[in-house]
């Protein structure tokens, strides 16, 4: 999709022995032995912003079933003289969810030129100081000099990238000039043939040299994006075989430049589009990352359908895994289904599950969440999910203090009767170590 710049936002068998011990310890009555020990406590906190799953249904507040109301288990238990106990609700151990993983590196496309750099800090503030690790921009595709990187804004992006070694710059690179001019298939076919023969190699060598000179030799280069569609002159459909040869020549040429550390990303549109994107895949030797541009479209298609459709999200993950490549989402966002918070929630969860190398939301209308005011509900989902987050911040809680609750009486030792007995008794019993001083 073309970049735009628009500001818009079982212990039952041990019971007998245990019961004998209890009988001996508690023979003198409540003051001499049995003290109920309530283990009820609040569940440990889960990850920030996520509710802790309930461990099981709890009695209604204030419910205090009498001890005699506990059902008798269907096994023989020797009679034991045990003092009547205050009723204590049965409690299961709290369920503690596994810590959440840190978020994958993320960013946004905010504008191609210097304005995109300036807006990175503003978006970070809107996200509560979240670290936007990924900058994303596009080279124009009007003329070959644009594709060679003869554009002033690259310096601003280079400065942003080099200000922090953890940052990543993603640069979309057209493969032909007049890239959005509606060039017919016949002419595209001829251009692909010429590219496969090496006629355009020098343009890409010039780009590689410029990026190295700008000290951004590790840039992620998204070559000929959305090649399975019909929008761009660098589309694959008219001649997939020559398209692949052309891609391989470009990568070989750029890798020959001293000092380069580029990573080359193959990024189709989600779904089949004009041609199956697997038809255009140029091979593992020249592809480092397998990306996908995935917007909320077509109208009426649910997120589950976007996952399961041919050449959809699941196919993308499976294909990359089969080829041993990381995945990425350089373009994603809302589209045909309007303000769709369910899509936003599900897409963010998908990326949290599948761990792309990075993702950058397309942040202008109709796709965006910050510069586009048309999607307030989705905007809230996005902001809540990424607020204050960084890729190193797994959002795990600090070690929790033991839950506060009724304290054990002084000089009291808990008796381990097993979960099963304790369940039917309604809680633990403890033995007072000073019971002999209180008898008589």
C-alpha positions in Angstrom: 0.0 0.0 0.0 1.4 3.4 -1.0 2.7 5.6 1.8 0.7 8.7 2.6 1.2 11.8 4.8 -2.1 12.8 6.4 -2.4 14.1 10.0 -5.8 12.6 11.2 -5.1 9.6 15.1 -5.2 -39.2 47.0 -4.1 -39.4 50.5 -7.2 -41.2 52.0 -5.3 -44.3 53.3 -3.2 -42.2 55.7 -6.3 -40.7 57.4 -6.4 -43.2 60.2 -2.9 -42.6 61.4 -3.3 -38.8 61.1 -6.6 -38.9 63.0 -4.9 -40.7 65.9 -2.3 -38.0 66.1 -5.0 -35.4 66.1 -6.9 -37.1 68.8 -3.9 -37.2 71.1 -3.0 -33.7 70.5 -6.5 -32.3 70.9 -7.8 -34.4 73.8 -7.8 -31.4 76.2 -10.3 -29.3 74.2 -10.0 -26.3 72.0 -7.7 -24.4 74.4 -5.4 -27.3 74.4 -5.0 -28.1 70.8 -7.1 -27.3 67.8 -6.9 -23.9 66.3 -8.4 -23.3 62.8 -5.8 -21.9 60.5 -7.3 -20.0 57.6 -5.2 -20.1 54.4 -7.6 -17.9 52.5 -5.6 -15.2 50.8 -5.8 -13.0 47.7 -4.4 -14.5 44.5 -1.0 -13.4 43.6 -1.1 -10.6 41.0 -0.7 -11.4 37.4 1.1 -9.4 34.7 0.3 -5.7 34.7 -3.0 -4.9 33.0 -4.1 -8.6 32.9 -6.6 -10.1 35.3 -5.4 -13.1 37.3 -7.5 -16.1 36.3 -9.7 -17.3 39.2 -8.5 -20.6 40.6 -12.0 -21.9 41.0 -15.5 -20.9 42.1 -15.3 -19.4 45.6 -18.2 -19.3 48.2 -20.2 -16.1 48.2 -18.9 -13.4 50.5 -19.9 -14.0 54.1 -21.0 -17.6 53.6 -20.0 -19.6 56.6 -21.2 -23.2 56.3 -21.2 -25.1 59.6 -18.7 -27.9 60.0 -21.4 -30.4 60.3 -22.6 -29.5 56.9 -19.6 -30.9 55.2 -20.5 -34.1 53.3 -19.0 -37.3 54.5 -16.7 -39.0 52.0 -17.7 -42.5 50.8 -14.8 -44.3 52.7 -14.4 -45.7 56.2 -12.8 -43.3 58.6 -12.1 -44.3 62.2 -14.1 -42.4 64.8 -12.0 -39.6 66.3 -12.8 -37.3 69.1 -12.3 -33.9 67.5 -13.7 -30.7 68.9 -16.2 -28.8 66.8 -14.4 -26.4 64.5 -15.5 -23.0 63.3 -16.5 -23.3 59.7 -13.9 -22.2 57.2 -14.6 -22.1 53.4 -12.7 -24.6 51.4 -9.8 -22.9 49.6 -7.8 -24.0 46.6 -4.3 -22.7 46.0 -4.3 -19.5 43.9 -3.7 -19.9 40.3 -0.7 -17.8 39.1 -0.5 -17.2 35.3 2.8 -17.6 33.5 4.7 -14.4 33.1 3.9 -12.5 29.9 6.6 -12.3 27.3 8.0 -8.9 26.4 6.5 -7.3 23.4 8.2 -7.6 20.0 10.0 -4.5 18.7 7.5 -2.1 17.3 7.1 1.3 15.6 4.9 3.0 13.2 5.0 4.6 9.7 4.3 8.2 10.5 5.6 10.0 7.4 8.5 9.2 4.9 10.5 12.3 5.5 11.8 14.2 8.5 8.3 14.6 9.9 8.2 10.9 10.5 11.4 11.2 12.6 9.9 14.1 14.6 6.7 12.3 15.2 8.4 9.2 16.7 9.0 11.0 20.0 5.4 12.4 20.0 3.9 8.9 19.5 6.2 7.6 22.3 4.8 10.2 24.7 1.2 9.3 23.7 2.1 5.7 24.5 3.3 6.5 28.0 7.0 6.6 27.1 6.9 3.3 25.2 10.1 2.7 23.3 9.5 2.8 19.6 12.3 0.6 18.6 11.5 0.5 14.8 11.6 3.4 12.3 9.9 2.8 9.0 10.1 4.8 5.8 9.9 4.5 2.1 12.0 5.6 -0.8 10.0 7.4 -3.5 9.6 5.5 -6.8 9.2 8.3 -9.2 12.8 8.4 -10.6 15.9 6.2 -10.4 17.7 8.9 -8.4 15.0 8.5 -5.7 15.6 4.7 -5.6 19.4 5.4 -5.4 18.7 7.2 -2.1 19.2 10.7 -3.4 16.6 12.0 -0.9 17.6 14.4 1.9 15.4 12.8 4.6 17.6 9.7 4.8 20.1 11.7 6.8 17.4 12.4 9.5 16.5 8.7 9.6 20.2 7.8 9.8 20.7 10.1 12.8 17.6 8.6 14.5 18.9 5.1 14.0 22.4 5.8 15.1 21.3 7.6 18.3 20.6 4.2 19.9 22.2 0.9 19.0 19.1 -1.0 19.8 17.1 0.7 17.1 16.1 -0.7 13.7 15.5 1.1 10.5 13.2 -0.4 7.9 13.4 1.0 4.4 11.0 0.1 1.6 12.7 0.1 -1.8 10.9 0.3 -5.1 12.3 -1.9 -7.9 11.3 0.3 -10.7 10.8 4.0 -11.4 7.3 5.3 -12.2 6.4 2.7 -9.5 2.8 4.0 -9.0 2.1 5.1 -12.5 -0.2 2.3 -13.6 2.3 0.8 -16.1 0.6 -2.0 -18.1 1.5 -5.6 -17.8 3.3 -5.8 -21.1 5.7 -3.0 -20.2 6.2 -4.5 -16.7 7.1 -7.8 -18.3 9.8 -6.1 -20.4 11.1 -4.2 -17.4 11.4 -7.4 -15.4 13.3 -9.0 -18.2 15.7 -6.1 -18.4 16.2 -6.1 -14.6 16.9 -9.9 -14.6 19.6 -9.2 -17.3 21.4 -6.8 -15.0 20.5 -3.5 -16.6 19.5 -1.8 -13.4 22.2 -3.2 -11.1 24.0 0.1 -10.8 21.1 1.9 -9.2 21.0 -0.6 -6.3 24.8 -0.5 -5.9 24.5 3.3 -5.6 21.8 2.9 -2.9 23.9 0.4 -0.9 26.9 2.7 -1.0 24.8 5.6 0.1 23.4 3.7 3.1 26.9 2.5 4.1 28.1 6.1 3.9 25.2 7.3 6.1 26.4 4.7 8.7 23.2 2.7 8.5 24.6 -0.5 6.8 22.3 -2.8 8.9 19.1 -1.4 7.4 16.2 -3.8 6.8 15.4 -3.4 3.1 11.9 -4.3 2.0 12.4 -4.8 -1.7 9.5 -4.7 -4.1 6.8 -4.9 -1.4 3.3 -6.3 -2.2 4.6 -7.8 -5.4 1.6 -10.2 -5.5 -0.7 -7.3 -6.1 -1.4 -5.0 -9.0 -0.6 -1.6 -7.6 3.1 -1.2 -8.4 5.3 -1.4 -11.4 7.6 -3.8 -9.4 4.8 -6.3 -9.3 5.6 -10.0 -9.9 2.5 -11.2 -11.7 3.4 -10.5 -15.4 6.6 -12.6 -15.2 7.4 -14.4 -11.8 10.5 -16.1 -13.1 12.2 -12.9 -14.2 11.0 -11.1 -11.1 12.8 -13.7 -9.0 16.0 -13.4 -11.1 15.8 -9.6 -10.8 15.4 -9.8 -7.0 18.4 -12.1 -6.8 20.6 -9.7 -8.9 19.6 -6.8 -6.6 20.5 -8.6 -3.4 23.8 -10.0 -4.9 24.7 -6.5 -6.1 24.0 -4.8 -2.7 25.8 -7.5 -0.8 28.9 -6.9 -2.8 29.3 -3.4 -1.4 32.0 -3.2 1.4 30.7 -2.6 4.9 27.1 -3.6 4.2 25.1 -5.7 6.8 21.7 -5.4 5.1 18.8 -7.8 5.8 16.5 -8.3 2.8 12.8 -8.7 3.4 10.3 -10.4 1.1 6.9 -8.9 1.9 3.7 -9.7 0.0 0.1 -8.7 0.7 -1.8 -11.1 2.9 -3.9 -13.5 0.8 -3.7 -14.5 -2.7 -4.2 -11.1 -4.3 -3.4 -11.2 -8.0 -1.0 -14.2 -7.8 0.0 -16.5 -5.0 2.9 -14.9 -3.2 4.7 -18.2 -2.9 5.1 -18.1 -6.7 7.3 -15.0 -6.3 9.5 -16.2 -3.5 13.1 -15.8 -4.8 14.8 -18.4 -2.6 16.3 -18.7 0.9 19.8 -17.6 -0.1 18.7 -14.0 -0.9 15.8 -13.6 1.7 16.6 -12.9 5.3 13.1 -12.0 6.6 9.6 -13.0 5.4 7.2 -10.2 6.0 3.5 -9.6 5.3 1.4 -6.5 4.8 -1.9 -7.2 6.5 -4.8 -4.8 6.7 -8.3 -5.4 8.0 -9.9 -6.3 4.7 -11.9 -7.2 2.7 -15.1 -5.9 4.2 -16.9 -8.5 6.3 -13.9 -10.8 6.7 -13.3 -11.8 10.3 -9.9 -12.1 11.9 -10.2 -15.9 12.0 -10.8 -15.8 8.3 -7.8 -13.7 7.8 -5.8 -16.3 9.6 -7.2 -19.3 7.8 -7.6 -18.0 4.2 -5.2 -19.3 1.5 -1.9 -17.4 1.7 -3.2 -15.8 4.9 -1.6 -15.2 8.3 -1.2 -18.8 9.3 0.2 -19.7 5.9 2.7 -16.9 6.3 3.9 -18.2 9.7 4.1 -21.7 8.4 6.0 -20.8 5.3 8.6 -18.8 7.2 9.0 -21.6 9.7 9.6 -24.1 6.9 12.2 -21.9 5.4 13.9 -21.0 8.7 13.2 -17.3 8.5 11.8 -14.7 11.0 8.6 -13.0 10.2 7.7 -9.3 10.2 4.7 -7.0 9.6 6.0 -3.8 8.1 2.4 -2.6 7.2 -0.7 -3.4 9.2 -3.8 -1.6 10.4 -7.5 -1.0 10.0 -9.2 -0.6 6.6 -12.4 -1.8 5.1 -14.1 -2.7 8.4 -13.7 0.7 9.9 -13.0 1.2 13.6 -12.7 -2.4 14.6 -11.3 -2.9 18.1 -11.7 -6.7 17.8 -9.3 -6.7 14.9 -6.8 -4.5 16.8 -7.0 -6.8 19.8 -6.6 -10.0 17.8 -3.8 -8.7 15.6 -1.7 -7.5 18.6 -2.3 -10.9 20.3 -1.3 -12.7 17.1 2.0 -10.8 17.0 2.5 -11.4 20.7 2.1 -15.1 20.1 4.2 -15.4 16.9 7.0 -13.0 17.8 7.8 -11.2 14.6 11.2 -9.6 14.3 9.3 -6.3 14.3 6.0 -4.7 13.4 5.0 -1.2 12.3 1.4 0.0 12.1 0.5 2.3 9.2 -0.6 5.4 11.0 -2.6 7.5 8.7 -6.4 7.3 7.9 -8.1 5.0 7.4 -5.5 2.6 8.9 -4.1 4.5 11.9 -4.6 4.9 15.6 -2.8 8.0 16.6 -2.8 10.4 13.6 -6.3 9.3 12.6 -9.3 10.4 14.7 -11.7 8.0 12.8 -10.8 4.9 15.0 -11.2 5.9 18.6 -12.1 2.4 20.0 -9.2 0.7 18.1 -7.0 3.5 19.3 -7.7 2.8 22.9 -7.0 -0.9 22.4 -3.6 -0.1 20.8 -2.7 2.4 23.4 -3.6 0.1 26.3 -1.7 -2.8 24.8 1.5 -0.9 24.2 1.4 1.8 26.9 4.8 2.2 28.5 6.1 -1.0 26.9 9.6 -1.7 25.6 10.9 -5.0 24.1 12.9 -5.6 27.3 9.9 -5.0 29.5 8.2 -8.4 30.0 5.7 -6.8 32.3 6.1 -9.4 35.0 5.2 -8.3 38.5 7.8 -7.9 41.3 7.9 -10.8 43.7 4.8 -10.6 45.7 4.7 -10.4 49.5 2.9 -13.4 51.1 -0.8 -12.7 51.2 -2.0 -11.1 54.4 -4.6 -13.0 56.3 -5.4 -14.4 59.7 -2.1 -15.0 61.6 -1.3 -18.3 63.2 -1.6 -18.2 67.0 1.7 -18.0 68.8 3.4 -21.3 69.5 1.2 -23.0 67.0 2.5 -25.8 64.6 0.4 -26.7 61.6 -0.6 -30.4 61.2 -0.3 -31.8 57.7 -3.4 -34.0 57.3 -3.4 -33.9 53.6 -5.5 -31.9 51.2 -8.3 -34.4 51.1 -8.9 -34.4 54.9 -8.4 -30.6 55.1 -11.0 -30.2 52.4 -13.6 -32.0 54.4 -12.6 -30.4 57.7 -12.8 -27.0 56.1 -9.2 -25.9 56.6 -6.0 -26.8 58.4 -5.5 -27.6 62.1 -2.5 -26.6 64.2 -1.1 -27.9 67.5 -0.3 -25.5 70.2 3.1 -26.3 71.5 2.2 -24.9 75.0 -0.9 -26.9 75.4 0.3 -28.7 78.5 0.7 -25.4 80.4 -3.0 -24.6 79.6 -4.5 -27.9 80.7 -5.8 -28.7 84.2 
